Amino acid sequence: MLDYIGWYEVELYSRLKGKVEPDRLSIILDETHSHLREAAAILSQNKGLSEEEAAKSAIKDFGAPDEIADSFLHRSRARTWLPVVVVSAAAVSLCNALLTIWLYAYFDNFGDSSQNRTAGFVAILAVAVLAFACRAYGRSCRLILTGVSVSTAVCLMAVLSFWIIGDNGLGEGISRFNRAADVAGATKALAELKRQMQLQEMLAPIFQKAKSPSELPEPARNFWLAKTAYGLPSLPEVSFSNGRMEDSHFIVPMSPLAMKLGAAYTFGTVSTFQEAKSVWANFASYDRQMSDLVKNMNGMIEEGKHPKLFYWNPQVFGNGVATVVLCWPALLLIDGLIDWSRKRRVRRGPIYI
C-alpha cells in the first residue's frame, strides 16, 4: 500500500529544506502530518473511503506541495523583499519623473545634461534592483507596483504644488525654499523682458520695410554686435537659433522666456535675410506672447510675495506625473516577464492524484 501522506511530506521537505530554519521546518512538517492524517481519518469514516483514497482526497484538498511550500516561503520572502520592491519601484518612477522635470520648468538648466545622466543611471540601477527583488519576492507584484505608481504620482503632485509658488505660464514658478532670491530674480527678469519688448517694437518696422540687408542696422544682422549694441544676453547652451550663431546671422523674435534667475530671452537668430523678413512679418504673434508672459510674471511675483499653502497647477507638476503614469505599464511588464519566467521554472512534484 502506498503511503501518500508520507510521500507528500518528503516532497514538501525537499522544497523547504535550506530555505527555512530547521526548527520552523520541523514544525511545518509536524503540523502538515497531523492535519493530513486527521483529514484522511475523517474522510474515511464519513465517506467510507479506503485509506489510500482518503489520503489522496485529503492531499487534494490541502494543496499541491509546490503551492504549500510557496505559501510558507512567501511569508519569509515578503518580510525581506517587499520593502526592496517598493523602494526600487518608487526610485524608477521618481527618476523618470526627474528626467522630465529637469527638462522643464523650475529645474531646467538649459542644456546641462549632467543631472539627467545621473537620474538616468540611478533609474537603470533601480530597474535592475526591481527585477531582482520581484524575482526574489516569489509572486506577482502588479498590485504593489500599481500602488507605488499611484502613490508616487499623488506625492509628486503634492510636493511640487507646495514647493513651487505661482507660474509664469512656462511651467516655472518660485521656490518656497528660495523665495526672496527667486522673487528678486523674477523681478529683474521682468524688467529685462519689458526692455527687450521695447527693442523688438523698434526693430519690427525696420525689418518689415527693409528691401535688402544693407537697409538694416549693422547689429540687426550680426548677433555678436547686437549683444553689445542692444545688450542682448547670450543664448543658453540649448540654442534657439536655426544653426550656429555666426557673424552673418540676423536677429529675430522668438517665443519668449523670462526665468526666475533674472534672465530674459526674446531674440533668436536665422541665417538669411528672407528668413528674417518672414519671422518679423509675424511679429504681432510674438508680441502677444510677450504681453502674456509679462502678465504671468507679474502675477507670479505677487504670489511669491504673498504665498498660499498649495498651488495645484498642472503646468508645474503635469510632466512629472505623466511620466510616472507612463512608467507604470513598463513596471508591470517587467513584473509580468519575471512572473512568467518564474512559473516556467517551477519544478513539479512526482505526486499525480
C-alpha positions in Angstrom: 0.0 0.0 0.0 1.3 3.4 -1.0 1.9 5.9 1.8 0.7 9.1 0.0 0.9 11.3 3.1 4.5 10.2 3.8 5.3 10.8 0.1 3.7 14.3 0.4 5.8 15.1 3.4 9.0 14.1 1.6 8.1 16.4 -1.3 7.3 19.3 1.0 10.5 18.8 2.9 12.6 18.8 -0.4 11.1 22.2 -1.3 11.6 23.8 2.1 15.0 22.3 3.1 17.6 25.1 3.3 15.0 27.8 2.7 13.5 28.0 6.2 15.1 27.5 9.6 15.4 23.8 10.7 13.1 24.4 13.8 10.5 26.0 11.7 10.7 23.3 9.1 10.2 20.6 11.7 7.1 22.5 13.0 5.7 22.8 9.4 6.2 19.1 8.7 4.6 18.1 12.0 1.6 20.3 11.5 1.2 19.1 7.9 1.4 15.4 9.0 -1.2 15.9 11.8 -3.6 17.8 9.5 -3.4 15.3 6.7 -3.8 12.3 9.0 -6.8 13.8 10.7 -8.4 14.8 7.4 -7.9 11.4 5.9 -9.4 9.7 9.0 -12.5 11.9 8.9 -12.9 11.3 5.1 -12.5 7.5 5.7 -15.1 7.5 8.5 -17.7 9.8 6.9 -17.5 8.7 3.3 -16.3 5.1 3.7 -13.2 5.7 1.6 -10.2 3.3 1.7 -7.1 4.5 3.5 -5.4 5.3 0.2 -8.4 7.1 -1.3 -8.9 9.1 1.9 -5.2 10.1 1.9 -5.4 11.2 -1.8 -8.5 13.2 -1.2 -7.1 14.9 1.9 -3.9 15.9 -0.1 -6.0 17.2 -2.9 -8.0 19.4 -0.5 -4.8 20.5 1.2 -3.0 21.6 -1.9 0.0 20.6 -4.0 3.5 20.6 -2.4 4.6 23.4 -4.7 1.7 25.6 -3.6 2.0 24.9 0.1 5.8 25.3 0.1 5.4 28.6 -1.8 2.9 29.9 0.7 5.3 29.3 3.6 8.3 30.7 1.7 6.3 33.8 0.6 5.8 34.9 4.1 9.5 34.9 4.7 10.3 36.4 1.4 7.7 39.1 1.8 9.3 40.4 5.0 12.7 40.6 3.3 11.9 41.7 -0.3 8.6 43.7 -0.1 10.4 46.9 1.1 13.0 46.4 -1.7 10.3 46.1 -4.3 8.5 49.2 -3.0 11.7 51.4 -2.8 13.1 50.3 -6.1 9.8 50.8 -7.9 9.4 54.2 -6.4 13.0 55.0 -7.4 12.3 54.0 -11.0 9.2 56.2 -11.1 10.8 59.2 -9.4 14.0 59.1 -11.5 12.0 59.0 -14.7 9.8 61.9 -13.3 13.0 63.8 -12.5 14.3 63.3 -16.0 11.1 65.0 -17.3 11.1 67.7 -14.6 14.7 68.6 -15.2 13.9 69.3 -18.8 11.2 71.8 -18.0 10.2 74.5 -15.6 11.9 75.4 -12.4 14.7 72.8 -12.7 15.6 73.4 -16.4 19.3 74.2 -16.7 19.3 74.9 -20.4 21.3 72.0 -21.7 23.2 70.9 -18.6 22.6 67.2 -19.0 24.8 66.0 -16.1 21.8 65.8 -13.8 19.8 63.9 -16.4 22.6 61.4 -16.8 22.7 60.9 -13.0 19.0 60.3 -12.8 19.2 58.0 -15.8 21.9 55.9 -14.2 20.0 55.7 -11.0 16.9 54.7 -12.9 18.7 51.9 -14.7 20.2 50.7 -11.4 16.8 50.8 -9.8 15.3 48.7 -12.7 17.9 46.1 -12.1 17.2 46.0 -8.4 13.5 45.9 -9.0 13.8 43.0 -11.4 15.9 41.0 -8.8 13.5 41.9 -6.0 10.4 40.9 -8.0 12.1 37.6 -8.7 13.1 37.0 -5.1 9.6 38.1 -3.9 8.3 34.9 -5.5 4.9 36.2 -6.6 3.5 38.8 -9.0 4.0 42.3 -7.7 1.5 44.0 -10.0 -0.8 45.3 -7.2 2.2 46.6 -5.3 3.7 48.3 -8.3 0.3 49.9 -9.1 0.0 51.2 -5.6 3.6 52.6 -5.7 2.9 54.3 -9.0 -0.3 55.9 -7.8 1.3 57.0 -4.5 4.3 58.4 -6.3 2.2 60.4 -8.7 0.0 61.8 -5.9 3.0 62.6 -3.7 4.7 64.3 -6.6 1.7 66.5 -7.2 1.5 67.4 -3.5 5.3 68.1 -3.2 5.6 70.3 -6.3 2.3 72.1 -5.5 3.7 73.0 -2.1 7.3 73.7 -3.4 6.6 75.8 -6.4 4.7 79.1 -6.0 2.8 80.5 -8.9 3.6 80.0 -12.5 4.9 82.3 -15.3 3.0 80.4 -17.9 6.0 78.3 -18.9 5.8 75.8 -16.0 8.3 77.8 -13.9 7.4 79.2 -10.5 9.2 80.5 -7.4 10.7 78.1 -4.9 9.2 78.3 -1.5 12.6 77.5 -0.1 14.4 80.2 -2.0 11.6 82.7 -2.1 13.4 86.0 -1.6 16.1 85.3 -4.2 13.6 84.0 -6.7 11.3 87.0 -6.3 14.2 89.3 -6.8 15.4 87.3 -9.9 11.9 87.2 -11.4 11.6 91.0 -10.9 14.9 91.5 -12.7 13.8 89.2 -15.5 10.5 91.0 -15.9 12.3 94.4 -16.2 14.7 92.8 -18.9 11.7 91.3 -20.7 10.0 94.7 -20.9 13.2 96.3 -22.2 13.6 93.7 -24.9 9.9 94.1 -25.9 10.6 97.8 -26.5 13.6 96.9 -28.6 11.6 94.5 -30.7 8.9 97.1 -31.2 11.6 99.4 -32.5 13.2 96.8 -34.8 9.9 95.3 -36.2 9.1 98.2 -38.6 12.7 98.4 -39.7 12.8 94.8 -40.8 9.3 94.9 -42.3 10.3 97.9 -44.5 13.8 96.8 -45.4 14.3 95.6 -49.0 17.9 94.3 -48.5 20.2 93.6 -45.6 22.1 96.9 -46.2 19.0 98.8 -45.1 19.2 97.2 -41.6 21.3 98.5 -38.7 24.5 96.5 -38.6 23.8 95.0 -35.1 20.5 93.7 -36.5 22.3 91.4 -39.0 25.1 90.4 -36.7 24.3 88.8 -33.4 27.6 89.4 -31.7 27.3 93.2 -32.5 23.7 93.1 -31.2 24.9 91.7 -27.9 26.9 94.9 -27.3 24.7 97.4 -29.1 21.4 96.2 -27.8 22.5 94.5 -24.5 21.2 91.1 -25.6 22.1 88.1 -23.3 24.0 85.2 -24.7 21.7 82.4 -25.7 21.8 79.3 -23.5 23.7 76.1 -24.4 20.5 74.8 -26.0 20.4 77.2 -29.0 17.2 78.7 -30.1 18.6 79.5 -33.5 18.4 77.6 -36.7 22.1 77.0 -36.7 25.4 78.3 -35.2 25.3 81.9 -34.3 27.9 83.1 -36.8 28.6 86.8 -37.6 26.1 86.7 -40.6 23.1 85.7 -38.5 20.1 88.1 -38.3 18.4 88.6 -35.0 14.7 87.7 -34.9 12.0 87.4 -32.3 11.3 84.0 -30.7 8.9 82.6 -28.2 9.9 84.5 -25.0 11.4 83.1 -21.9 11.8 85.0 -18.6 13.5 83.0 -15.9 13.5 83.4 -12.2 17.3 83.6 -12.2 17.0 87.1 -13.7 17.4 86.3 -17.4 15.0 87.0 -20.3 15.4 85.6 -23.8 13.3 87.0 -26.6 15.7 87.0 -29.6 16.9 84.1 -31.7 18.8 84.1 -35.0 18.3 82.9 -38.6 20.8 82.6 -41.4 19.3 84.6 -44.2 17.6 87.9 -44.8 14.5 86.3 -46.3 14.1 84.1 -43.2 14.4 87.2 -41.0 11.8 89.0 -43.0 9.4 86.1 -42.7 9.8 85.9 -38.9 9.5 89.6 -38.4 6.3 89.6 -40.5 4.7 87.6 -37.7 5.9 89.9 -35.0 2.4 90.5 -33.7 2.1 86.9 -32.5 5.4 87.1 -30.7 4.4 90.4 -29.2 1.2 88.8 -27.8 3.3 86.0 -26.3 5.5 88.6 -24.6 2.5 90.5 -23.3 1.0 87.3 -21.8 4.4 86.4 -20.2 4.6 89.9 -18.7 1.1 89.4 -17.2 2.0 86.0 -15.9 5.4 87.2 -14.5 3.6 90.0 -12.6 1.1 87.5 -11.1 3.9 85.1 -10.2 5.9 87.8 -8.4 2.9 89.0 -6.5 2.1 85.4 -5.4 5.7 84.9 -4.4 5.4 87.9 -2.1 2.2 86.6 -0.5 2.2 82.8 -1.0 -0.6 80.4 -0.2 -0.1 76.8 1.0 -0.6 74.9 -2.2 -0.7 75.7 -5.9 -2.4 72.9 -7.7 -1.1 73.8 -11.2 -0.8 71.0 -13.8 1.6 73.3 -15.7 4.1 72.7 -12.9 3.6 69.0 -12.0 1.9 67.7 -15.1 5.0 66.5 -17.0 6.4 64.6 -14.0 3.1 63.0 -13.1 2.6 62.0 -16.7 6.0 60.3 -16.8 5.1 58.3 -13.6 1.9 57.2 -15.2 3.6 56.2 -18.4 6.3 54.3 -16.4 3.6 52.2 -14.7 3.0 49.8 -17.7 6.7 49.4 -18.0 6.9 48.3 -14.4 4.0 45.9 -14.9 5.8 44.5 -18.0 9.0 43.8 -16.0 7.0 42.1 -13.3 4.9 40.1 -15.8 8.0 38.8 -17.6 9.7 37.8 -14.3 6.5 36.1 -13.1 6.1 34.2 -16.4 9.8 33.1 -16.2 9.4 32.0 -12.6 6.3 29.9 -13.4 8.1 28.2 -16.3 10.8 27.1 -13.9 8.5 25.7 -11.2 9.5 22.1 -10.5 6.5 19.9 -10.5 6.5 17.1 -7.9 6.0 13.4 -8.6 2.6 13.1 -7.0 -0.2 12.9 -9.6 -3.5 12.3 -8.0 
